[in-house]
Amino acid sequence: MTLADLQEMEREAVMPTYLRNPVEFVRGKGTRLWDAEGTEYLDFLAGVSVVALGHCHPALVSAVCEQAERLMHVSNLYYSEPGMRLAARLSELGLGGKAFFTNSGAEAVECALKLARKHKPQGDVVVLEKGFHGRTFGALSATPQEAKQAPFAPLVPGFRAAARDGAELPVDDQTAAVLIEPIQGESGILPVADEVLQAAREACDRHGALLIFDEIQCGMGRTGDLWAWQAAGVRPDVMTVAKGLGGGLAIGACLTGAVHADVLQPGDHGSTFAGGPVVAAAANVVLDVVTEPGFMDEVARKGERLAAGLRDLGLEVRGRGLMLAFAAEDAPEVARRLLLEEHLLVNATGPDTIRLLPPLTVSDDEIDQALARIASPD
């Protein structure tokens, strides 16, 4: 089947919600992808921060295949060892409370919002300008971007947007939660200042609100720490994770601290597929790898290598670890040229930003190759 055949099938059978690039990928290994013609590409997007260990990591493939041969699904009406073990590990590595598993980051945010409203009924949720938390109705309502929200109004009420600099966080006794991405990903890799995170923590403590950090893109080691909030030393009450957690399979989680671990009770929330044996087996392998001694140090070091190389090219760089972006005029066209001419996967998060999210296992040589391709003349 040719690319033209796939494009015709898309026109006839797929809702037109994606602007796909004209490439069909058929195989991947590590930081490499191959298209249907056998052309090799460097992947510096990792499925938008999902393929944390690179494509088809041997331990991940083995665990998924072994679990799929034993048991794929039983629902959350029964016990399954991979999910229980994953929850215990995330509790230990995260906030010390409990986990609710989901199928995506947006679902993890929905769980966090319900938990906040159960904690303080009818309370408002404060979010930051340029934040992005997902496309389901609650998560979209928490995403104060007019272009994304306007076509679907009216949205869920009870959300208030604050300036990114945190100068006036509108937190009061009617606030149920403050929801923040420590590094805003979809808006262009925009770190939120440590002072803003600290101010949010103090405001939540004063008014009995929950501080929720959305670590869906910036968590799971992406920044050189397991969780982005660790660098700021500001601990949230609740945290949402997804993307890299499954290493390529669909899983997310809402994690709580010990104090709020039992806010949601039987019947308050649920999911048919979430935390199933296969995806939980995959996530356990991802945790095995990213918690190996020295792994986070290597992510930080490689991130510095990539950032330094971009600066040497005269580019304006922002971000941390292997979650970086650089400014570029006509960024969508730059991303398309890098894909089609230089065989390098990146993406544009707007008209002037190129985002780089390579697998955490990327090598120094692959970083240097990517820099050479970015430096190539138009």
C-alpha positions as CSV (number, residue, x, y, z in Angstrom):
1,M,0.0,0.0,0.0
2,T,1.5,3.4,-1.0
3,L,1.5,6.7,0.9
4,A,-1.0,7.9,-1.7
5,D,-3.3,5.0,-0.8
6,L,-3.1,5.9,2.9
7,Q,-3.8,9.5,2.2
8,E,-6.9,8.6,0.2
9,M,-8.1,6.3,3.0
10,E,-7.6,9.2,5.5
11,R,-9.7,11.5,3.3
12,E,-12.5,9.0,3.2
13,A,-12.5,7.5,6.6
14,V,-10.6,9.7,9.2
15,M,-11.9,12.9,10.8
16,P,-9.7,15.7,9.6
17,T,-8.3,16.7,13.0
18,Y,-4.6,16.2,12.2
19,L,-2.2,17.9,9.7
20,R,-0.1,14.8,9.0
21,N,3.3,15.0,7.4
22,P,3.7,13.1,4.1
23,V,5.8,10.2,5.6
24,E,4.8,6.7,6.6
25,F,7.0,5.2,9.2
26,V,7.2,1.4,9.3
27,R,10.0,0.6,11.7
28,G,11.9,2.1,14.6
29,K,14.9,1.3,16.8
30,G,16.3,3.6,19.5
31,T,16.4,7.2,18.1
32,R,16.0,5.9,14.5
33,L,12.9,5.5,12.3
34,W,12.6,4.1,8.8
35,D,9.9,5.0,6.3
36,A,8.3,2.7,3.8
37,E,11.0,3.3,1.2
38,G,13.8,2.4,3.7
39,T,15.0,6.0,4.4
40,E,16.4,6.4,7.9
41,Y,15.4,9.4,10.1
42,L,16.6,10.8,13.4
43,D,13.7,11.1,15.9
44,F,14.0,14.2,18.1
45,L,10.3,14.3,19.0
46,A,9.8,10.8,20.4
47,G,6.1,10.7,19.7
48,V,5.8,14.1,21.6
49,S,7.8,13.0,24.7
50,V,6.3,9.5,24.7
51,V,9.0,7.1,23.5
52,A,11.2,7.8,26.5
53,L,13.5,4.8,26.0
54,G,13.6,5.1,22.2
55,H,11.7,2.9,19.8
56,C,11.4,-0.8,20.5
57,H,13.6,-0.9,23.6
58,P,14.5,-4.6,24.0
59,A,13.4,-4.9,27.6
60,L,10.2,-3.0,27.0
61,V,9.3,-5.2,23.9
62,S,10.1,-8.4,25.9
63,A,7.9,-7.4,28.9
64,V,5.0,-6.4,26.7
65,C,5.1,-9.6,24.6
66,E,5.5,-11.8,27.7
67,Q,2.5,-10.1,29.4
68,A,0.4,-10.2,26.3
69,E,0.9,-13.9,26.0
70,R,-0.2,-14.4,29.6
71,L,-3.1,-11.9,30.1
72,M,-4.1,-8.7,28.3
73,H,-7.2,-7.4,30.2
74,V,-9.5,-8.2,33.1
75,S,-10.8,-4.8,34.0
76,N,-10.4,-3.0,37.4
77,L,-13.0,-5.3,39.0
78,Y,-10.2,-7.7,39.7
79,Y,-6.5,-7.7,40.8
80,S,-3.6,-7.7,38.4
81,E,0.0,-7.7,39.7
82,P,1.6,-5.3,37.2
83,G,-0.8,-2.5,38.0
84,M,-0.6,-2.9,41.8
85,R,3.2,-3.0,41.6
86,L,3.3,0.0,39.4
87,A,1.1,2.0,41.7
88,A,3.3,1.1,44.7
89,R,6.4,2.2,42.8
90,L,4.9,5.5,41.7
91,S,3.8,6.2,45.2
92,E,7.3,5.7,46.5
93,L,8.9,7.7,43.7
94,G,6.2,10.4,43.5
95,L,4.3,12.0,46.4
96,G,3.9,9.2,48.8
97,G,0.1,8.8,48.4
98,K,-1.9,6.8,45.9
99,A,-2.4,6.5,42.1
100,F,-5.4,6.4,39.8
101,F,-4.5,5.0,36.4
102,T,-5.8,6.5,33.2
103,N,-5.3,6.0,29.4
104,S,-3.9,9.5,28.7
105,G,-2.7,12.7,30.1
106,A,-6.0,14.5,29.6
107,E,-7.8,11.7,31.6
108,A,-5.2,12.2,34.4
109,V,-6.1,15.9,34.5
110,E,-9.8,15.1,34.6
111,C,-9.2,12.8,37.6
112,A,-7.2,15.6,39.3
113,L,-9.9,18.1,38.7
114,K,-12.6,15.8,40.2
115,L,-10.4,15.1,43.2
116,A,-10.0,18.9,43.7
117,R,-13.8,19.5,43.5
118,K,-14.4,16.6,45.9
119,H,-11.9,18.0,48.3
120,K,-13.5,21.5,48.1
121,P,-17.0,21.2,46.6
122,Q,-17.9,23.9,44.0
123,G,-14.4,25.5,44.4
124,D,-12.7,27.3,41.5
125,V,-9.5,26.2,39.8
126,V,-6.7,28.7,39.0
127,V,-4.6,28.0,36.0
128,L,-1.8,30.0,34.2
129,E,-2.0,31.8,30.9
130,K,-0.5,29.7,28.0
131,G,-1.1,26.5,30.0
132,F,-2.2,23.4,28.1
133,H,-3.8,20.5,30.0
134,G,-5.7,18.5,27.3
135,R,-8.6,18.5,25.0
136,T,-11.4,16.7,27.0
137,F,-13.9,19.2,28.4
138,G,-12.5,19.6,31.9
139,A,-8.9,19.7,30.7
140,L,-9.8,22.1,27.8
141,S,-11.6,24.4,30.3
142,A,-8.3,24.5,32.2
143,T,-6.5,25.5,29.1
144,P,-6.9,29.3,28.7
145,Q,-6.2,29.6,25.0
146,E,-9.0,31.2,23.0
147,A,-8.3,29.4,19.7
148,K,-8.6,26.0,21.4
149,Q,-11.6,26.9,23.6
150,A,-13.8,29.1,21.5
151,P,-15.2,26.5,19.1
152,F,-16.5,24.4,22.0
153,A,-18.1,26.9,24.3
154,P,-19.7,26.8,26.7
155,L,-17.0,25.1,28.7
156,V,-17.0,23.8,32.2
157,P,-17.3,26.8,34.6
158,G,-15.1,27.6,37.6
159,F,-11.7,28.2,36.0
160,R,-9.7,31.4,36.4
161,A,-6.5,32.3,34.5
162,A,-3.6,34.1,36.1
163,A,-0.6,35.7,34.5
164,R,2.5,33.4,34.0
165,D,4.6,35.7,36.2
166,G,2.4,34.8,39.1
167,A,2.2,38.5,40.1
168,E,-1.4,38.2,41.2
169,L,-2.5,34.6,41.8
170,P,-6.3,34.9,42.4
171,V,-6.3,32.3,45.1
172,D,-8.9,32.6,47.9
173,D,-11.0,30.5,50.3
174,Q,-13.2,29.5,47.3
175,T,-10.2,28.1,45.4
176,A,-10.2,24.3,45.1
177,A,-6.9,24.0,43.3
178,V,-4.1,25.7,41.4
179,L,-3.1,23.7,38.3
180,I,0.3,24.4,36.7
181,E,2.7,22.9,34.2
182,P,6.2,23.5,35.7
183,I,7.4,23.8,32.1
184,Q,4.6,24.6,29.7
185,G,5.2,22.3,26.8
186,E,2.6,22.8,24.0
187,S,3.0,26.6,24.3
188,G,6.7,26.4,23.4
189,I,8.7,25.0,26.3
190,L,8.2,27.9,28.7
191,P,9.6,27.2,32.2
192,V,7.5,28.6,35.0
193,A,9.7,30.5,37.4
194,D,10.5,28.9,40.7
195,E,9.2,31.9,42.5
196,V,5.8,31.4,40.9
197,L,5.7,27.8,41.9
198,Q,6.6,28.8,45.5
199,A,4.0,31.5,45.5
200,A,1.4,29.0,44.4
201,R,2.4,26.6,47.1
202,E,2.1,29.3,49.8
203,A,-1.2,30.5,48.5
204,C,-2.6,27.0,48.4
205,D,-1.4,26.4,52.0
206,R,-3.1,29.7,53.2
207,H,-6.5,28.9,51.6
208,G,-6.7,25.1,51.8
209,A,-6.4,24.6,48.1
210,L,-4.6,21.8,46.3
211,L,-1.5,22.5,44.3
212,I,-1.6,20.3,41.2
213,F,1.4,20.0,38.9
214,D,0.8,18.7,35.4
215,E,4.0,16.7,34.7
216,I,2.5,14.9,31.7
217,Q,5.2,16.2,29.3
218,C,7.9,17.4,31.6
219,G,7.9,14.4,34.0
220,M,9.4,10.9,33.8
221,G,13.0,12.2,33.7
222,R,12.5,14.5,30.7
223,T,14.2,17.5,32.5
224,G,17.1,15.6,34.1
225,D,15.1,15.0,37.3
226,L,12.5,12.3,37.6
227,W,9.9,15.1,38.2
228,A,10.4,18.7,37.0
229,W,9.2,20.1,40.3
230,Q,12.2,18.6,42.1
231,A,14.5,21.2,40.7
232,A,12.4,24.0,42.2
233,G,12.0,22.2,45.5
234,V,8.2,22.9,45.5
235,R,6.2,19.8,46.2
236,P,2.6,19.6,44.9
237,D,-0.3,17.8,46.6
238,V,-1.3,16.1,43.3
239,M,0.6,15.4,40.1
240,T,-0.5,14.2,36.7
241,V,1.8,12.0,34.6
242,A,1.5,10.2,31.2
243,K,3.4,10.3,27.9
244,G,6.8,8.8,28.7
245,L,5.3,6.6,31.5
246,G,4.4,3.8,29.1
247,G,7.4,4.2,26.8
248,G,5.0,4.1,23.7
249,L,1.9,2.5,25.2
250,A,-1.1,4.5,26.4
251,I,-1.1,5.0,30.1
252,G,-1.3,8.0,32.5
253,A,-1.8,8.4,36.2
254,C,-3.0,10.9,38.8
255,L,-0.8,10.7,41.8
256,T,-1.6,12.2,45.3
257,G,0.3,12.9,48.4
258,A,-0.6,10.9,51.5
259,V,-3.0,13.5,53.0
260,H,-5.3,13.4,49.9
261,A,-4.9,9.8,49.0
262,D,-8.5,8.8,49.9
263,V,-10.5,11.8,48.8
264,L,-11.9,9.8,45.9
265,Q,-13.9,6.8,47.1
266,P,-15.6,3.8,45.4
267,G,-17.9,5.0,42.6
268,D,-16.4,8.5,42.4
269,H,-14.3,7.7,39.3
270,G,-13.4,4.8,37.0
271,S,-12.0,3.6,33.7
272,T,-12.5,0.4,31.8
273,F,-9.1,0.0,30.3
274,A,-6.8,2.1,32.6
275,G,-3.8,0.4,34.2
276,G,-4.3,-2.9,32.4
277,P,-1.6,-5.6,32.6
278,V,0.2,-4.9,29.3
279,V,0.5,-1.1,29.7
280,A,1.5,-1.5,33.4
281,A,4.1,-4.1,32.5
282,A,5.5,-1.5,30.0
283,A,5.5,1.3,32.6
284,N,7.3,-0.9,35.1
285,V,10.2,-1.4,32.6
286,V,10.3,2.4,31.9
287,L,10.7,3.0,35.7
288,D,13.4,0.3,35.9
289,V,15.5,2.1,33.3
290,V,15.0,5.8,34.3
291,T,15.7,5.0,38.0
292,E,19.0,3.3,37.2
293,P,21.9,5.0,39.1
294,G,23.3,7.8,37.0
295,F,20.5,7.8,34.3
296,M,19.1,11.2,35.3
297,D,22.6,12.6,35.4
298,E,23.1,11.4,31.8
299,V,19.9,13.0,30.7
300,A,21.0,16.3,32.2
301,R,24.4,16.1,30.7
302,K,23.0,15.2,27.2
303,G,20.6,18.1,27.5
304,E,23.4,20.5,28.2
305,R,25.3,19.1,25.2
306,L,22.3,19.7,22.9
307,A,21.5,23.1,24.4
308,A,25.2,24.2,24.0
309,G,25.3,23.0,20.4
310,L,22.1,25.0,19.6
311,R,23.6,28.1,21.2
312,D,26.7,27.6,19.2
313,L,24.5,27.8,16.1
314,G,23.3,31.2,17.3
315,L,19.9,30.0,18.3
316,E,17.9,31.2,21.3
317,V,17.3,28.2,23.5
318,R,15.0,27.6,26.4
319,G,14.0,24.5,28.5
320,R,15.8,22.0,30.7
321,G,17.3,18.6,30.2
322,L,16.0,16.9,27.0
323,M,13.0,19.2,26.9
324,L,14.3,22.1,24.7
325,A,13.1,24.6,22.2
326,F,14.7,27.2,20.0
327,A,13.3,30.3,18.3
328,A,12.8,30.1,14.5
329,E,11.0,32.3,12.0
330,D,8.3,30.3,10.1
331,A,8.8,27.4,12.4
332,P,6.3,25.1,10.7
333,E,8.2,25.4,7.4
334,V,11.5,24.8,9.3
335,A,10.1,21.6,10.9
336,R,8.9,20.4,7.5
337,R,12.2,21.1,5.8
338,L,14.1,19.3,8.6
339,L,11.8,16.3,8.1
340,L,11.7,16.0,4.4
341,E,15.2,17.2,3.5
342,E,17.4,16.4,6.6
343,H,15.3,13.4,7.8
344,L,15.1,14.9,11.3
345,L,11.9,14.8,13.3
346,V,11.1,17.9,15.4
347,N,7.9,19.9,15.6
348,A,6.7,23.5,15.6
349,T,4.6,24.6,18.6
350,G,3.5,27.8,16.9
351,P,4.8,30.2,14.3
352,D,8.2,30.9,15.9
353,T,9.2,27.8,18.1
354,I,10.8,24.5,17.2
355,R,10.5,21.8,20.0
356,L,13.0,19.1,20.6
357,L,12.1,16.0,22.7
358,P,14.5,13.2,21.8
359,P,14.4,9.9,23.6
360,L,16.1,10.0,26.9
361,T,18.5,7.3,25.6
362,V,19.8,9.4,22.7
363,S,23.5,9.2,22.2
364,D,26.1,12.0,22.0
365,D,26.7,11.0,18.4
366,E,23.0,11.3,17.6
367,I,22.9,14.7,19.3
368,D,25.8,15.9,17.1
369,Q,24.2,14.5,14.0
370,A,20.9,16.4,14.8
371,L,22.9,19.6,15.4
372,A,24.5,19.2,12.0
373,R,21.2,18.7,10.3
374,I,19.7,21.8,12.0
375,A,22.7,23.8,10.9
376,S,22.4,22.7,7.3
377,P,21.5,25.6,4.9
378,D,18.0,26.0,3.6
